Amino acid sequence: MYHGCPGALRFKEPRPDYVRCPNCNEEVEIWSDEPLARCGSCGFWIAREIGASCLDWCPQAAQCVGLELYERLRKNRPPAAMPPADAKGRD
């Protein structure tokens, strides 16, 4: 059975990270497998700079993390024009 690579752990076993909202300075939780989080205080969208990952180049990525998770992660990546976490945007 294929168990995957260590690089896929951030997707298969996500964990929370905490960042400060640049709009109101409240602490915002953003999970390691999510590209975006919304500040619960002011509604500001915070984009995580994900960069390239094994999902982008590995031919076994869908098998490694599972097809459902692979498709969700690929679909929910922020657009190329989305500013990174240190230059967030508001909708």
Buried (B, 14 or more C-beta within 10 A) or exposed (E): EEEBEEEBEBBEEEEEBEBEBBBEEEEBEBEBBBBBBBBEEEEBBBBBEBEEBBBEEBEEBBEBBBEEBBEBBEEEBBEEEBEEBEEBBEE
